[in-house]
Amino acid sequence: MNHYQIIHATINHREPDRVPLWFMGFFDTSVMEQLLPPECLGKDRDSLIALQQYLDNSVISIGRGANINFGHGSPGEFFFTVKEENENYRILEFENLARWKIEKHPYSRTYLYLPVEKKQDLEGLSLPDPRDPERYRGLKDDADYFKDKGYFVTAPVMGFFSGMHYFFRRFDEVLSDLILDTEFSHRLINKLGEFNLACAEKLLDCGVHAITLCDDLGSAENLLISPRLYHEYFFPWHKKLADMCHSRGAYIHLHSHGNINAIMDYIVEAGVDILNPLDPEENMNLEELKQKYGEKITLCGGISRNFSSMSRHDLEAHIEATIRIGARGGGYMVMDGSGIPDTMTKQDFQFYIDTLRKYRQKYGTKAS
């Protein structure tokens, strides 16, 4: 089976010949440079394929920056320019003028400026044209090339909740607005949502198999917003995106950190096809989720965000138990909780990849 066939079988709840890996990503490009062989580090197609072969990863995400972290990358998100960079940090400025500071050691992100400081700022805020053909130059050729090589091809758009506080308005103000100013919150979400759907439509035109998005909705303890607020504000947009993907024979893959058990029924109802990362450190129990939702959605993840600090003995036991639980009956892909950190050594990363491969093969069977 090629990589596309492995993913397709899994989403349709058949058991492929090996359990697929959907690799989360690396904290930053500097981590990639530290851990990967030189042939994986270029920006050309051959380097991207070399990376997937090294990882035995079934998925290639197209677009600028789209293979660094799950659910991020333009043109479905805003393009950025690097305004300043040294060995310690980078400062990025996005098309809507948002500015981030990315600390490298250890990795962290600070929002230096978000353009909706006051509510009236939303009225004069202009966004780039999401239907401009220049945004998507070369993406269809990339999609066709990687599909011909047998890969499952995806592209990201912004999260509807996360996109608000990543690119528009401070997190605490977003939360306050959702409760105290419904009219303003809907206007902001509509502006972001219409941009997202237009981008998704153009990316589907390029031939991707799935649209991905990062919409972190929970903390380790609970949701960041109530189930009522999720259903009022964000469920409709997740459903619109899912309906659009399904109408084109494509899928939607949602990333959400945190304990989101309270809205799992809504996520399934919205039509989400794949959900990650199901981090056990955030009270997402893979075995319970498999029993309750395993026939309704493809579960992706289950590896602890703390895997890099485990002993090799404990890590191998954790990987085997996770894959054994998830793989039964298909509908499961492996993914770690939060990407590869800058604290991981090259030797330990190699052990991690090799151990994943070992148990993905052990618990895979020939698809019927």
N, C-alpha and C positions, 0 to 999 in steps of 0.2 A: 504494500500500500504506500502511495506517496503521501506527503504531508497533508495535502488538501483532503484526500480520502480518509485519513486518520481523524481529522477534525470533523468532517461531515458525518462519519459513522458515529462519533462520540455525541455530537449534538442530537442525532437521531436515536440515541440510546441503544446503539449497538456497540459491541466490544471490539475495538480495533486490535491489530496485532501488537501494538504497544500503546501504553497510556500516553496521550500527548502532553508535551510540555508547552505551556504558553508563558514565556519568560517575562517576568515583571520588568526588569531593567536594572540599570546601575544608578547610584545616587548622582553621579556626574560623569562627564567625559574623562576627568582625571582618574576616576576609578577604573574605567575601561582601559585606559592607557597602562595602568598598573597591573591589571590582571589578564589581559587578552594577548594572544599571539599577534605579531605585527601584521599578518595578512588579514586580520579581522578589523583593523583600525582605519582603513581608508573610507572615503565617502562614495566610492563607485559601487556599481551593482555587484561586481565580483567580491568585493570586501564584505558586503552585506550578506551575500550567500555564504562566504567563508565563516562569518560569525554564526549564522544559523546552523551550519554543519558542525562547528565546534561545540555548540550548545545542544545539538540535536533538537532544535526548536522548530516547531511546525508553522510558525506565523511570521510573516514579514509585514511590518507597518510602513506605509509609504508616506512621504512628506518630510519636510525639514524638521529634524530633531525628533521624529516620531519613534525612533527605536531606543531612545535614552530611558524614558519611563513610560509605563503603561498610560494610555489615555491622554498623552500630551504630544503636541507638534502641530505645526502649521501646514497647510493653509486653513484647516478647520478651527484652529485657534489663531490668535493674532500673531503675525510675524513680529520679530523683534530685531533690534540692532544692539550690538555690544558697545556701550558707551565708555566703559572703562574696564580694564582687566589687569590683574597682576597675579602673583603666585598665591595670594590669599583669598581673593574674591573677584567676582564679575558684577558689573552693573548693567542691567538690561533695560531697554526702553521699547515698549510695544506700540503697535499702530494706533491704539487709542490713548497713548501717552502715559499709561501706567508704567511705573518703574519698580524693578525688583533688585535687591542686592543678594547675590548668591555667595555665601561663605563656603570655602572649599574644604577646610580642615578644622573641625569636622563640618560636614555639609549642613547648611541651614539656609533658610530663605526669609528675607525681611522685605516688607512692602514699603518702599520709600515714598511712593505717591500713587494714589488711586484717584481717578478723575472726577468721581461723584462725591466730592467732599461735602457739598450742600445739596439739598434735594433739587434746587433749581438748576444745578449743573447738568442734570439729566437732559433738560430741554435742548441745550446747545451742544450736546455731545454727539459728534458725528463718527460713524463707524465706516470702515472700508466697505466697498461694494463686494458682498460675498459671492456675487455671480460674475465678477470680472474674470474672463477666461485666462488672463495672465496669472491669476493666483494658482491656477491648476496646470500651468504649462509643464508638459512632460510627464504628468502623473498617470495618464492613461497608458502611455508607453511603458512606464515602470510597472504598472499593474499587470499589463499583458505579459511582460517579460517574466515576472516572478510567477504568475499563474502558469505560464508555459513550463516553468521549472518545477511545477508541482507543489507550490506553496499556497497556503491559505493567506489571502491578502486583505489587510485592513487599513483603516485610516481613522484618526481621532477628530472629535469635535469637543468644544468646551462643555463642562458640566453645567447644568442649569442652576444648581445651588452653589457649587464650588466656584463656578465662573463669576458669580456675583461678587464674592469677596476676594477672588484672585485678581480680578481685572477692573472692578468698578468702585467698590465701596468697602469701608472697613468692616471686618467681621462682626464686631459688637453692634455696629449700626444696622447691619443687615438683619441680625436677629431681632433687634428692637423694632425695626420697620415691619417685619413680618407680622408682629402682634399689634403694633400701634398705628400703622399706616398702611392698610390693605391696598388702597388705591395706588399709592406710590410704588409699593412692592410689585404689584401686578404690572405697572408700566415698565419698571426696570427689568423684570423677568421677561416680559413680552419683547423688549428690545433685544435682549440676549437670545431669547428663544427663536425669534424669527431669523436672526443671524445664523444660529446653529442649524436650523432646518434647511436654510438655503445652502449652507456649506455642505450639509449631509447629502442634499440632492445632487450637487455637483460632484461630490466624491463618489456617489453611487453611479453617476454617469461615467466616471472613470473606470468602473468595473470592479470595485472592491467587493469582497465577500461579506464584510461586516463593518459597521461603524462602532467605534469604541468611545467611551467617555468616562471621565473621572468625576464623581459626584460624592465625595466623602460626606456621609450623613450621620455618622455616629462617633462616639468616643468608646473607650474600652468598657465603660459602665452602661451607657445608654445612648439613645438618639440625641442629636444636637438640637433637633426640633421635634415637636409632638407629631404623632401619627396624623392628627387632624391637619396640621400645617403642611405636612408632606402631601397629603391627599389634595388639599386645596390648591397649593401652588405648583408642585413639581410633578405629581402623578400625571396631570394632563399632558405635560411636555414630554415626559418619558413615553407615554402612550403614543403621542403623535410621531415621535421619532421611530418607535417600534413599528407602528403601522406603515410608515414610509418605507422602512427597510423591508418589511415583509411583502409589501406590494411590488417590490423589485426583486424578490427572491433572495434577499440578503438578511443578515442577522444584526442584533444589537447586543453589545457586551458592555455591561455596567461594572465599573469599579466603585466600591464604597467601603472604606474602612469603618470599623466600629461595630458595636452591638446593634444590629439593625433587625433583630428578630421580630420586633413589633410591627414592622412594615413589610415583612416577607410576602404576605398574602397580596399586598398592593403591588409589589414588584413583579410578582408572577402575573397578576391581573393586567398590568400595564403591557405585558408582552415581552419583557426582557428575556432574551434567550440564554445568556451566559452571565454569571455573577461571580466576581472575585472581591477580596482575597480570602474571606472566611478564616480570618486569623484566630486561632484558638486563644491567643492572649487577649482577644477582644470579645470573649464569650460567644464565639460562633463555633458551635459544636458540629463538626462535619458529619458524624454518625447520625445525630438527631436531624440535621438538615437533609441528609440523604434519605432518611426514612419518611420525612414529611413532604419533601419537595422534589425528591430525586426523579420522579416521572414527569415533572412539570417544567423543570429548568435545568440547564447544565451548570454544575457547580465547579468552580475553578479556584483552586487554592488549597488551604488547609495546613500549609507549612508555617510554622511559627515565625513571627518577625524576629525572634531572638535566636534563630537557627545558627547564626554566625558565631555566637558565644558558647554553643554547646560543644562538649567533647565529641570526638569522632564516633565513639561508641554510642553516645546518646543521640547524636544526629542521625546515624544510620538507623537506629531503632525507631526514631520519630518518623523518618521518611518512609520506612517500610510500613509502619502502622497506618500512616495517612493514606498511602497509595492503595493498600489492601482494602481499607474501608471505602475509599472513593470509587475504586475501579469496578466494583460489582455492578453489572448490568449496564455499563456505559454511562454516559452523561456526566463524566468527570475528567477534568484536566488538572495537571499539577501547576501550581504557582506558589511562590513564597509570599510572605506577608507584606513586604515593603521595599523590595529591591536589594541590591548588593551594596553593602556599606563600604566606606573607605578604610575600615578596620580589618577587613578580611585579607589574608595573605594569599598569594598565588597558589601555594600548595593546598591550602584549605579550600579554596574555590574549586580547584581541580577535583579534590575529593568530593565536594558537594555535587558537581556535575556528573562525575562518574557514578556516584551512589544513586542519584536520580535515575540515570540511564539503566542501571542494574535492576532496580525494582519496577521501573516503567515497563521493562521488557518482561520481567517475571510475572507481572499481573496483567499483561496484555494477552489477548487470545485472538485467533483469526475471526474477523467479522463475518457473520453469516450473510 
